[in-house]
Amino acid sequence: MGIRFLFVFLSFIFLSCQNKIKPYITAFLTKEIIEEDTTYYKEVYIYKEDGFATIPVAAINDTTLPITDFSYHWYLYSEKKKFAPGRKYKMVLTHDAGQAIGEIFFPNNFSIIKPEINFILPKNSDLSIIWQRAENATSYLVSVYLVYSYIDTNGNNISFRFSQDTIITDTFFTQPKEKLFPEDLRTINWGEGLINIWAINGIIIMPGAKENIKGMGQGFYYGANHSGERYLQIAHPGKRQLFLSPTIKKRLKEAFRQ
């Protein structure tokens, strides 16, 4: 599940029973590293059940964002231009009922420490993940995706997939082996994994969470800085596989984003 989709979904669920007069807003700044490419993205979404008498205007740090999609009930503003981590970004959305305002401090860059590059996860082992603390981060989204083929205790070939997103405030996390390896596993044929970590500045969405968009608007505003992807292999003890090829990496990323 993509970072923006995840937080839009959580925000919508949380706000579905909230104030019906103020428009619903979600806003993001994201920096994502995929292979050698880094993508910067700004997005502001506004929705009001009875529509808008005039076209809303969205700006971040006095830069007006272009409208990239719209309907009677909603407008989407977005652009892909580089911005600097570690700074404050103020969002102002002006609409027919007034202004909605939000502020974030975009997290600084950080890296994954463990698992190491070319790491091999042995059969029936916990997966320990450690990363650097990112300045300005209030939480981290840790996403783990594993896929492998194994032979069970009856001699059958089985395909196994594991995917989980976890929001935490620490800089370490362990996926227990009980979640990663079935009880009937005897031998692993092959396997790959993908880890993504996002440093988040913004409110963790949970019961009682207080919105960080003020004025004539309700919703959440986030900054999310990506650590870069970390690949791993999954193997039976003593069995080393070839390093992941670009084709395998592409397949993993496509599966991870579904």
C-alpha positions as CSV (number, residue, x, y, z in Angstrom):
1,M,0.0,0.0,0.0
2,G,1.5,3.4,-1.0
3,I,2.3,5.9,1.6
4,R,-0.2,8.6,0.3
5,F,-3.0,6.1,-0.2
6,L,-2.5,4.7,3.3
7,F,-2.7,8.0,5.1
8,V,-5.6,9.3,2.9
9,F,-7.5,6.1,3.8
10,L,-6.8,6.4,7.5
11,S,-7.7,10.1,7.6
12,F,-11.0,9.5,5.8
13,I,-12.0,6.7,8.2
14,F,-11.1,8.9,11.2
15,L,-12.9,11.9,9.9
16,S,-16.0,10.2,8.5
17,C,-18.1,11.1,11.5
18,Q,-16.5,14.5,12.2
19,N,-17.7,18.1,11.4
20,K,-19.8,18.1,8.2
21,I,-19.6,21.9,7.8
22,K,-15.8,22.3,7.4
23,P,-14.3,20.7,4.3
24,Y,-12.2,17.6,4.7
25,I,-8.5,18.0,3.8
26,T,-5.4,15.8,3.5
27,A,-2.0,17.2,2.5
28,F,1.4,15.6,1.9
29,L,5.0,16.3,1.2
30,T,6.9,13.2,0.3
31,K,10.4,12.3,-0.8
32,E,10.8,8.8,-2.2
33,I,14.0,7.0,-3.2
34,I,13.7,4.2,-5.8
35,E,17.0,2.8,-7.0
36,E,19.0,5.8,-8.2
37,D,16.0,8.1,-8.6
38,T,14.6,10.5,-6.0
39,T,11.1,11.8,-6.4
40,Y,9.7,14.9,-4.5
41,Y,5.9,15.2,-4.3
42,K,3.5,17.8,-2.9
43,E,-0.3,17.0,-2.7
44,V,-3.3,18.8,-1.2
45,Y,-6.8,17.3,-1.4
46,I,-10.0,19.1,-0.4
47,Y,-13.5,17.7,-0.3
48,K,-16.9,19.2,0.7
49,E,-20.2,17.4,0.4
50,D,-22.1,20.3,-1.1
51,G,-19.4,21.5,-3.4
52,F,-17.7,24.9,-3.7
53,A,-19.1,28.3,-4.8
54,T,-15.6,29.3,-5.9
55,I,-12.4,27.4,-6.9
56,P,-10.2,26.8,-3.8
57,V,-6.5,27.8,-3.9
58,A,-3.8,25.7,-2.3
59,A,-0.3,27.0,-1.4
60,I,2.7,25.6,0.4
61,N,5.2,28.2,1.6
62,D,3.6,30.8,-0.6
63,T,4.0,28.7,-3.7
64,T,0.6,28.1,-5.3
65,L,0.0,24.5,-6.4
66,P,-1.6,23.6,-9.7
67,I,-4.9,21.8,-9.9
68,T,-4.3,18.3,-11.3
69,D,-7.8,16.8,-10.9
70,F,-11.2,18.0,-9.8
71,S,-14.9,17.3,-9.6
72,Y,-17.9,19.1,-8.1
73,H,-17.2,17.9,-4.6
74,W,-13.4,17.9,-4.5
75,Y,-10.1,19.4,-5.9
76,L,-6.6,17.8,-6.0
77,Y,-3.5,19.9,-6.2
78,S,0.0,18.4,-6.8
79,E,3.4,19.0,-8.2
80,K,6.8,17.2,-8.4
81,K,9.5,19.7,-7.6
82,K,12.5,19.3,-5.4
83,F,12.3,20.7,-1.8
84,A,14.6,20.7,1.1
85,P,14.2,18.3,4.1
86,G,14.5,19.6,7.6
87,R,12.5,22.8,7.0
88,K,9.0,24.1,8.0
89,Y,6.3,24.0,5.4
90,K,3.1,25.9,5.8
91,M,0.0,24.9,3.9
92,V,-2.8,27.4,3.3
93,L,-5.9,26.4,1.5
94,T,-8.3,29.2,0.7
95,H,-11.9,28.4,-0.2
96,D,-15.3,30.0,-0.2
97,A,-15.8,29.6,3.6
98,G,-12.3,30.9,4.7
99,Q,-8.8,29.5,5.1
100,A,-7.5,26.2,6.4
101,I,-3.9,26.2,7.6
102,G,-1.4,23.4,8.6
103,E,2.3,23.3,9.4
104,I,4.9,20.5,9.4
105,F,8.6,20.2,9.8
106,F,9.7,17.9,7.1
107,P,12.0,15.1,8.5
108,N,15.7,15.0,7.7
109,N,17.3,12.3,5.6
110,F,18.1,9.0,7.3
111,S,19.2,5.4,6.4
112,I,18.5,1.8,7.3
113,I,21.2,0.2,9.4
114,K,19.9,-3.4,9.5
115,P,19.3,-5.6,7.7
116,E,22.5,-4.9,5.8
117,I,22.8,-4.8,2.0
118,N,22.8,-8.3,0.5
119,F,21.3,-9.7,3.8
120,I,20.1,-13.3,3.8
121,L,17.2,-14.1,6.2
122,P,17.6,-17.7,7.3
123,K,14.7,-20.1,7.8
124,N,12.8,-19.7,11.1
125,S,14.6,-16.4,12.1
126,D,13.2,-13.2,13.4
127,L,13.7,-10.2,11.1
128,S,15.3,-7.3,13.0
129,I,15.1,-3.8,11.4
130,I,17.2,-0.8,12.7
131,W,17.4,2.6,11.3
132,Q,18.8,6.1,12.0
133,R,16.7,8.6,13.8
134,A,15.5,11.3,11.5
135,E,15.3,14.8,12.9
136,N,11.8,16.2,13.0
137,A,10.2,12.7,12.7
138,T,7.3,12.1,15.1
139,S,6.8,8.5,13.9
140,Y,7.9,6.0,11.4
141,L,6.0,3.8,8.9
142,V,7.8,0.4,8.5
143,S,6.6,-1.7,5.6
144,V,7.8,-5.3,5.1
145,Y,7.0,-7.5,2.1
146,L,8.3,-11.1,1.7
147,V,7.6,-13.7,-0.9
148,Y,9.0,-17.2,-1.2
149,S,8.5,-20.7,-2.2
150,Y,9.0,-23.6,0.2
151,I,8.5,-27.4,0.5
152,D,6.2,-28.3,3.4
153,T,6.4,-31.3,5.7
154,N,4.3,-33.4,3.3
155,G,6.6,-32.6,0.3
156,N,4.3,-30.1,-1.4
157,N,5.6,-26.9,-3.0
158,I,3.9,-23.9,-1.4
159,S,4.0,-20.2,-2.2
160,F,4.0,-17.8,0.8
161,R,3.5,-14.0,0.9
162,F,3.8,-11.7,3.9
163,S,3.0,-7.9,3.9
164,Q,2.6,-5.6,6.9
165,D,2.6,-1.8,7.6
166,T,3.5,-0.7,11.1
167,I,3.5,2.8,12.6
168,I,5.9,3.2,15.5
169,T,8.0,5.9,17.3
170,D,11.1,3.8,18.0
171,T,14.0,3.3,15.5
172,F,14.0,-0.4,15.7
173,F,11.4,-3.1,15.0
174,T,11.3,-6.9,14.9
175,Q,9.0,-9.1,12.8
176,P,8.8,-12.4,14.8
177,K,9.6,-15.6,13.0
178,E,6.2,-17.0,13.8
179,K,4.7,-14.4,11.4
180,L,7.2,-15.0,8.7
181,F,7.5,-18.8,8.5
182,P,4.6,-21.3,8.6
183,E,4.8,-24.2,11.0
184,D,4.8,-26.8,8.1
185,L,7.9,-25.3,6.4
186,R,10.6,-27.8,5.8
187,T,12.9,-26.3,3.0
188,I,12.9,-22.9,1.3
189,N,13.4,-23.1,-2.5
190,W,13.9,-19.3,-3.0
191,G,12.7,-16.1,-1.6
192,E,13.0,-12.3,-1.6
193,G,12.0,-9.4,0.6
194,L,11.6,-5.7,0.5
195,I,11.7,-3.2,3.4
196,N,10.6,0.5,3.2
197,I,10.8,3.0,6.1
198,W,9.2,6.4,6.1
199,A,10.0,9.1,8.6
200,I,6.8,10.9,9.3
201,N,6.1,14.4,10.7
202,G,2.4,14.7,11.6
203,I,-0.2,13.2,13.9
204,I,-0.4,9.5,14.3
205,I,-3.9,8.6,13.4
206,M,-5.6,6.7,16.2
207,P,-8.7,7.1,18.4
208,G,-8.5,10.6,20.1
209,A,-5.9,11.9,17.6
210,K,-6.1,15.7,17.2
211,E,-6.1,17.1,13.7
212,N,-3.2,19.4,12.7
213,I,-5.2,21.4,10.1
214,K,-6.7,24.5,11.7
215,G,-9.2,27.2,10.7
216,M,-11.9,26.4,8.2
217,G,-10.9,22.9,7.5
218,Q,-10.6,19.5,9.1
219,G,-7.9,16.9,8.4
220,F,-4.3,16.0,8.5
221,Y,-1.1,17.3,7.0
222,Y,2.0,15.1,6.7
223,G,5.6,15.1,5.7
224,A,7.1,11.7,4.8
225,N,10.8,11.1,4.0
226,H,11.8,7.8,2.6
227,S,14.9,5.9,3.7
228,G,15.4,4.2,0.4
229,E,14.5,0.6,-0.4
230,R,16.3,-2.3,1.3
231,Y,16.2,-5.8,-0.4
232,L,16.9,-9.1,1.2
233,Q,17.0,-12.8,0.4
234,I,15.3,-15.6,2.2
235,A,17.1,-19.0,2.2
236,H,17.5,-22.3,3.9
237,P,20.6,-22.2,6.2
238,G,23.7,-22.7,4.2
239,K,22.0,-22.1,0.9
240,R,23.1,-18.8,-0.7
241,Q,21.3,-17.4,-3.7
242,L,22.4,-15.0,-6.4
243,F,22.1,-11.3,-5.7
244,L,18.7,-10.0,-6.7
245,S,18.5,-9.1,-10.4
246,P,16.7,-6.0,-11.7
247,T,13.9,-8.2,-12.9
248,I,13.3,-9.7,-9.5
249,K,13.5,-6.2,-7.9
250,K,10.9,-4.9,-10.3
251,R,8.6,-7.8,-9.5
252,L,9.0,-7.3,-5.8
253,K,8.3,-3.5,-6.0
254,E,5.2,-4.1,-8.1
255,A,3.9,-6.6,-5.6
256,F,4.8,-4.4,-2.7
257,R,2.7,-1.5,-4.1
258,Q,-0.4,-3.5,-4.8
